[in-house]
Amino acid sequence: MFHDRARIHVQAGRGGDGGLSFRREKHVPKGGPDGGDGGRGGDVVLAADPDLRDLSSFRSGQRFKAGRGENGRGGRRDGAAGAHIELRVPVGTQVDDEEGRIVADLAHPGARYVAARGGAAGRGNRRFATPTRQTPRFAETGLPGEEATLELRLKLLADAALVGLPNAGKSSLLTRISNARPKVADYPFTTLAPVLGTVDAPDGRQLTVADVPGLIEGASAGVGLGHEFLAHLERARLLVHVIDAGDANPGARFETIDRELGAYGAGLDTRPQVVVLNKLDLLPEPPRFEAPDSRVVRVFAVSCATGAGIEEFRRALFELCPPAAAPLARDGDEQLVDYLVYRPRPARGRPYRIFRTDRGFRVVGTPPADEAELDAALRAAGARRGHEIEVGDEVRELA
């Protein structure tokens, strides 16, 4: 089954704690602090893989957690960074946050997006040594990594997309012009999932054509699976409107789908279109169809059963399909961007830090007003019941 949506939870790794240690060697009874820094937490990264076709590798509600950074140790030994997790997704995957806002669009092969950044590492006690404080008996704890619930939505990347009512012959047309082999049968809704095919030109050029399941009236309002199917048309540069030529009024069929494209939005109603009148073999003479406006750049009459007009249509696709837009680049950089960001990442830092001491833990900065929230942060940092907690001038035990 074709999966074009997935909801996942990602959690980056926590940063490792700084080491609380003092140099202890023979003949060095009062060695200085030598606690190493912790390792940074691992990231969760989404990467666009051109070999993947859908999101079927993700289960609904699946959770992904990166590795925690190692703690710093004595002898100035820093902890290792936590292991990153790389989640491979198909090219064309859009990433939405919990509020439905687009945060990234992995629109080309190799695009990467850091979905959750690992927590900062804690500094070891050697970092806090000063001429007036030569034996610091505290070290920073690592910060928690970011976490988020994300909605992954795949929108097919195709040069042209076949659109029309059910049983118009879209799958048969794709079979004729490309290397795709979708299911073909003489009843509506044979195609239940989008299918991609590659069309080859004699000079070696290639186009990708998508066969989208048949639309029905009301699809733009979500009738049937209208929204899911229409979303796959958004990236197509040319819409190929396939109409059953045997219908008494092919113009009405065109208008039905055109209304749905306009109601859906996303620029579909302004996209250049080609009209293909299919099933020519069932008629005594070619049908008449007047192009309604300048959006329709060409009208073809074909028969997928006999092959009439197919080669002309295949050659014309390369002429009529608009050129691809140049990829966006970073300012002053001609390389491809890693991903397209639609909103800035909010600051996720905390206004306080937690330090581990030789007697328990110390909170420095502005702690949260909710004591339960602070206790949860302390427990995540390693504090346990009975540990001494210093918050400003107040000293208490963790309950």
C-alpha positions as CSV (number, residue, x, y, z in Angstrom):
1,M,0.0,0.0,0.0
2,F,1.2,3.5,-0.9
3,H,1.7,5.7,2.2
4,D,2.1,9.4,1.7
5,R,1.6,10.5,5.4
6,A,3.2,9.6,8.7
7,R,3.2,11.1,12.2
8,I,6.3,10.6,14.2
9,H,7.8,11.8,17.5
10,V,11.5,12.7,17.5
11,Q,13.7,13.3,20.6
12,A,17.3,14.4,20.5
13,G,19.9,13.0,23.0
14,R,20.6,14.7,26.2
15,G,24.0,16.3,26.7
16,G,26.5,14.4,29.0
17,D,27.3,15.8,32.4
18,G,30.5,17.5,33.2
19,G,33.0,15.5,35.3
20,L,33.4,16.3,39.0
21,S,36.9,15.1,39.7
22,F,40.3,16.1,41.3
23,R,43.7,14.9,40.4
24,R,44.8,12.2,42.7
25,E,48.3,10.8,42.2
26,K,51.1,9.6,44.4
27,H,53.0,12.5,45.9
28,V,50.3,14.9,44.6
29,P,48.0,15.1,47.7
30,K,46.2,18.2,46.6
31,G,45.8,18.0,42.8
32,G,43.6,20.5,41.0
33,P,40.2,19.9,39.4
34,D,40.5,17.7,36.3
35,G,36.8,16.8,35.4
36,G,36.3,16.7,31.6
37,D,33.4,18.1,29.7
38,G,30.4,15.9,28.7
39,G,29.6,15.0,25.1
40,R,26.9,16.8,23.2
41,G,23.6,14.9,22.6
42,G,22.9,13.3,19.3
43,D,20.6,15.0,16.7
44,V,17.7,13.5,14.8
45,V,18.1,14.3,11.1
46,L,15.7,13.8,8.2
47,A,17.4,13.1,4.8
48,A,15.8,12.9,1.4
49,D,16.6,9.6,-0.3
50,P,15.9,9.4,-4.1
51,D,15.6,5.6,-3.8
52,L,12.5,5.8,-1.6
53,R,9.0,6.0,-3.1
54,D,6.7,6.5,0.0
55,L,6.6,6.7,3.8
56,S,5.6,3.1,4.4
57,S,8.8,2.6,6.6
58,F,7.2,4.8,9.3
59,R,4.5,3.5,11.6
60,S,1.9,5.8,13.0
61,G,3.1,7.3,16.3
62,Q,6.6,5.9,15.9
63,R,9.2,7.4,18.3
64,F,12.9,8.0,17.4
65,K,15.4,8.9,20.1
66,A,19.1,9.9,19.5
67,G,21.9,8.9,21.7
68,R,22.9,10.6,25.0
69,G,26.3,12.2,25.2
70,E,28.8,10.5,27.6
71,N,29.7,12.1,30.9
72,G,33.0,13.8,31.4
73,R,35.6,11.8,33.4
74,G,38.6,12.5,35.5
75,G,42.0,13.2,34.0
76,R,40.5,15.9,31.7
77,R,38.8,13.2,29.6
78,D,35.8,14.6,27.7
79,G,32.8,12.4,27.0
80,A,31.9,11.2,23.5
81,A,29.1,12.9,21.6
82,G,25.8,11.0,21.4
83,A,25.0,9.0,18.3
84,H,22.9,10.8,15.7
85,I,19.8,9.2,14.1
86,E,19.3,9.7,10.3
87,L,15.7,9.1,9.1
88,R,15.5,8.6,5.3
89,V,12.4,9.9,3.6
90,P,11.4,10.2,-0.1
91,V,12.3,13.3,-2.0
92,G,9.4,15.7,-1.9
93,T,8.6,15.1,1.8
94,Q,7.1,18.1,3.6
95,V,7.6,18.4,7.4
96,D,4.8,20.1,9.5
97,D,4.9,20.8,13.2
98,E,2.1,20.0,15.7
99,E,0.3,23.2,14.8
100,G,0.2,22.3,11.1
101,R,2.9,24.8,10.1
102,I,5.4,23.9,7.4
103,V,8.9,23.8,9.0
104,A,10.9,22.3,6.1
105,D,10.5,20.9,2.6
106,L,13.0,18.2,1.5
107,A,12.6,19.0,-2.2
108,H,15.7,17.6,-3.8
109,P,17.9,14.5,-3.3
110,G,20.3,14.7,-0.4
111,A,18.4,17.5,1.3
112,R,18.7,17.3,5.1
113,Y,16.8,18.8,8.0
114,V,17.8,18.7,11.7
115,A,14.4,17.8,13.2
116,A,15.7,17.8,16.8
117,R,19.0,19.1,18.0
118,G,21.0,17.4,20.7
119,G,21.3,19.0,24.2
120,A,24.4,21.0,25.1
121,A,27.0,19.2,27.1
122,G,27.8,20.1,30.7
123,R,31.2,21.5,31.6
124,G,33.6,19.7,33.9
125,N,34.7,21.3,37.2
126,R,38.1,22.2,35.7
127,R,36.3,24.8,33.6
128,F,35.3,26.7,36.8
129,A,38.7,26.9,38.4
130,T,39.9,30.5,39.0
131,P,42.7,32.1,41.1
132,T,40.3,32.6,43.9
133,R,38.3,29.4,43.5
134,Q,40.9,26.7,43.0
135,T,38.8,23.7,44.1
136,P,35.4,24.0,42.4
137,R,33.2,21.2,43.8
138,F,30.6,21.4,41.2
139,A,30.1,20.7,37.5
140,E,27.4,21.4,34.9
141,T,24.8,18.8,34.0
142,G,24.0,18.3,30.3
143,L,20.9,19.9,28.8
144,P,18.0,17.8,27.4
145,G,17.7,17.5,23.7
146,E,14.8,19.0,21.7
147,E,11.8,16.9,21.0
148,A,8.8,17.3,18.7
149,T,5.9,15.6,17.1
150,L,6.1,15.9,13.3
151,E,3.7,15.3,10.4
152,L,5.4,14.0,7.3
153,R,3.6,14.6,4.0
154,L,4.8,13.3,0.7
155,K,4.0,15.4,-2.4
156,L,5.2,13.7,-5.5
157,L,7.8,15.4,-7.6
158,A,6.7,15.1,-11.3
159,D,7.2,17.1,-14.4
160,A,3.6,16.4,-15.5
161,A,0.6,14.9,-13.8
162,L,-2.4,13.1,-15.3
163,V,-5.7,14.4,-13.9
164,G,-9.3,13.6,-14.7
165,L,-12.4,11.8,-13.7
166,P,-12.4,8.0,-12.8
167,N,-12.2,5.6,-15.7
168,A,-10.9,8.3,-18.2
169,G,-7.9,6.1,-19.1
170,K,-5.1,7.8,-17.2
171,S,-3.4,4.5,-16.2
172,S,-3.7,3.2,-19.8
173,L,-2.1,6.4,-21.1
174,L,0.8,6.2,-18.6
175,T,1.4,2.6,-19.6
176,R,1.6,3.7,-23.2
177,I,4.0,6.6,-22.8
178,S,6.3,5.4,-19.9
179,N,7.9,2.5,-18.2
180,A,5.2,2.4,-15.5
181,R,2.9,-0.6,-15.3
182,P,-0.1,0.5,-13.2
183,K,-3.2,-1.7,-12.8
184,V,-5.5,-1.2,-15.7
185,A,-9.2,-2.3,-15.7
186,D,-12.5,-1.2,-17.2
187,Y,-14.1,0.1,-14.0
188,P,-13.8,3.3,-12.0
189,F,-11.2,3.8,-9.2
190,T,-8.9,1.1,-10.5
191,T,-6.0,3.3,-9.4
192,L,-6.1,3.8,-5.6
193,A,-2.6,5.4,-5.2
194,P,-0.4,7.7,-7.3
195,V,2.0,6.0,-9.7
196,L,5.1,7.5,-11.2
197,G,6.5,6.7,-14.7
198,T,9.5,7.9,-16.7
199,V,9.1,9.0,-20.3
200,D,12.3,8.7,-22.4
201,A,13.1,10.9,-25.5
202,P,15.2,9.7,-28.4
203,D,17.9,12.3,-27.4
204,G,18.2,10.9,-23.9
205,R,16.1,13.4,-22.1
206,Q,13.6,12.1,-19.4
207,L,10.4,13.4,-17.9
208,T,8.6,12.0,-14.8
209,V,4.8,11.7,-15.2
210,A,2.4,11.0,-12.3
211,D,-0.9,9.1,-12.6
212,V,-3.1,10.5,-9.8
213,P,-6.3,8.6,-8.8
214,G,-9.5,9.8,-10.4
215,L,-11.1,12.9,-8.9
216,I,-14.8,13.3,-8.2
217,E,-16.9,16.4,-7.7
218,G,-16.3,17.8,-4.3
219,A,-12.7,16.5,-4.1
220,S,-11.5,20.0,-3.2
221,A,-13.7,19.9,-0.1
222,G,-12.3,16.6,1.0
223,V,-14.9,14.3,-0.6
224,G,-13.4,10.9,-1.0
225,L,-9.7,11.2,-0.8
226,G,-9.7,14.5,-2.7
227,H,-7.2,16.5,-0.5
228,E,-4.7,13.6,-0.5
229,F,-4.8,13.2,-4.2
230,L,-4.9,16.9,-5.1
231,A,-1.8,17.5,-3.0
232,H,0.2,15.3,-5.4
233,L,-0.5,17.8,-8.2
234,E,1.0,20.8,-6.4
235,R,4.6,20.2,-7.6
236,A,3.7,19.2,-11.2
237,R,4.7,21.8,-13.8
238,L,2.2,20.6,-16.4
239,L,-1.3,19.1,-15.9
240,V,-2.5,16.6,-18.4
241,H,-6.3,16.6,-18.4
242,V,-7.4,13.2,-19.6
243,I,-11.1,13.0,-20.8
244,D,-13.2,10.1,-22.1
245,A,-13.9,11.2,-25.6
246,G,-16.9,9.0,-25.8
247,D,-18.7,11.2,-23.3
248,A,-21.5,13.2,-24.8
249,N,-20.1,16.5,-23.4
250,P,-16.3,16.4,-22.9
251,G,-16.4,20.2,-22.2
252,A,-18.6,19.6,-19.1
253,R,-16.1,16.9,-17.9
254,F,-13.3,19.4,-18.2
255,E,-15.2,22.1,-16.3
256,T,-16.0,19.7,-13.4
257,I,-12.3,18.9,-12.8
258,D,-11.2,22.5,-13.5
259,R,-13.6,23.8,-10.7
260,E,-12.1,21.3,-8.2
261,L,-8.5,22.5,-9.1
262,G,-9.6,26.2,-8.6
263,A,-11.3,25.4,-5.3
264,Y,-8.3,23.6,-4.0
265,G,-6.0,26.5,-4.7
266,A,-2.2,26.1,-4.5
267,G,-2.0,27.6,-8.0
268,L,-3.5,24.6,-9.7
269,D,-6.1,26.7,-11.6
270,T,-3.3,28.7,-13.2
271,R,-1.0,25.8,-14.1
272,P,-0.6,25.2,-17.9
273,Q,-2.7,22.3,-19.1
274,V,-2.8,19.8,-21.9
275,V,-6.1,18.1,-22.8
276,V,-6.0,14.5,-24.0
277,L,-9.3,13.1,-25.5
278,N,-8.9,9.4,-25.0
279,K,-10.8,6.3,-26.4
280,L,-10.7,7.7,-29.9
281,D,-11.2,4.1,-31.2
282,L,-14.8,4.1,-29.9
283,L,-15.9,7.0,-32.1
284,P,-16.6,7.2,-35.8
285,E,-14.7,10.5,-36.1
286,P,-12.5,12.6,-33.8
287,P,-14.4,14.6,-31.2
288,R,-14.6,18.4,-31.2
289,F,-13.2,20.3,-28.2
290,E,-12.7,24.0,-28.0
291,A,-9.9,25.1,-25.6
292,P,-11.7,27.3,-23.0
293,D,-8.7,29.6,-22.4
294,S,-5.0,30.2,-22.8
295,R,-4.2,27.7,-19.9
296,V,-4.9,24.9,-22.3
297,V,-1.8,24.9,-24.5
298,R,-2.6,21.9,-26.7
299,V,-5.4,19.4,-27.3
300,F,-4.7,15.8,-28.4
301,A,-7.0,13.0,-29.6
302,V,-5.5,9.5,-28.8
303,S,-6.5,5.9,-28.4
304,C,-4.6,3.9,-25.7
305,A,-6.1,0.7,-27.2
306,T,-4.8,1.2,-30.7
307,G,-1.9,3.6,-30.0
308,A,-3.3,6.2,-32.4
309,G,-1.8,9.7,-31.5
310,I,0.3,8.4,-28.7
311,E,3.7,9.0,-30.2
312,E,2.7,12.6,-31.1
313,F,1.6,13.2,-27.6
314,R,4.8,11.7,-26.1
315,R,7.1,13.9,-28.2
316,A,5.0,17.0,-27.5
317,L,5.4,16.5,-23.7
318,F,9.0,17.4,-23.9
319,E,8.2,20.6,-25.8
320,L,5.2,21.7,-23.7
321,C,6.5,20.9,-20.2
322,P,7.8,24.2,-18.6
323,P,11.5,24.1,-17.6
324,A,12.3,23.4,-14.0
325,A,12.9,26.4,-11.8
326,A,16.5,26.9,-10.7
327,P,17.2,25.6,-7.2
328,L,17.4,28.1,-4.4
329,A,20.9,28.9,-3.0
330,R,22.2,30.4,0.1
331,D,23.3,34.0,0.1
332,G,26.7,34.1,-1.6
333,D,26.7,30.4,-2.2
334,E,25.8,28.6,-5.4
335,Q,25.3,25.3,-3.7
336,L,21.9,23.7,-3.2
337,V,20.3,24.5,0.1
338,D,20.0,21.6,2.5
339,Y,16.3,22.3,2.9
340,L,13.7,25.1,2.5
341,V,12.8,26.6,5.8
342,Y,9.4,28.3,6.2
343,R,9.7,29.7,9.6
344,P,12.6,30.4,12.0
345,R,13.3,27.9,14.7
346,P,12.3,29.3,18.1
347,A,14.8,29.7,20.9
348,R,14.6,26.6,23.1
349,G,17.2,27.5,25.8
350,R,16.3,27.5,29.5
351,P,16.9,30.6,31.7
352,Y,18.7,28.4,34.3
353,R,21.4,25.7,34.5
354,I,21.7,22.8,36.9
355,F,25.1,22.0,38.5
356,R,26.1,18.8,40.2
357,T,27.9,19.3,43.5
358,D,29.6,17.0,45.9
359,R,26.5,17.2,48.1
360,G,23.8,17.2,45.5
361,F,22.7,19.7,42.9
362,R,22.6,23.5,42.5
363,V,20.3,25.6,40.3
364,V,21.8,28.8,38.9
365,G,19.7,31.4,37.0
366,T,15.9,31.9,37.0
367,P,14.2,28.6,37.9
368,P,10.6,27.9,36.8
369,A,7.9,29.1,39.1
370,D,6.3,25.6,39.1
371,E,8.3,23.5,41.6
372,A,7.1,20.3,39.9
373,E,8.6,21.4,36.6
374,L,11.9,22.1,38.4
375,D,11.8,18.7,40.2
376,A,11.2,17.0,36.8
377,A,14.3,18.8,35.3
378,L,16.4,17.8,38.4
379,R,15.3,14.1,38.1
380,A,16.2,14.2,34.4
381,A,19.6,15.5,35.4
382,G,20.1,12.6,37.8
383,A,18.8,13.9,41.1
384,R,17.1,11.4,43.4
385,R,15.0,11.5,46.5
386,G,17.1,12.8,49.5
387,H,19.6,14.7,47.4
388,E,20.4,18.2,48.6
389,I,19.1,20.9,46.2
390,E,20.4,24.5,46.3
391,V,18.2,27.2,44.7
392,G,19.6,30.6,45.5
393,D,19.9,30.9,49.3
394,E,17.4,28.1,49.8
395,V,18.6,24.5,50.5
396,R,16.1,21.6,50.5
397,E,15.9,17.9,49.8
398,L,14.3,16.5,46.8
399,A,11.0,14.9,47.8
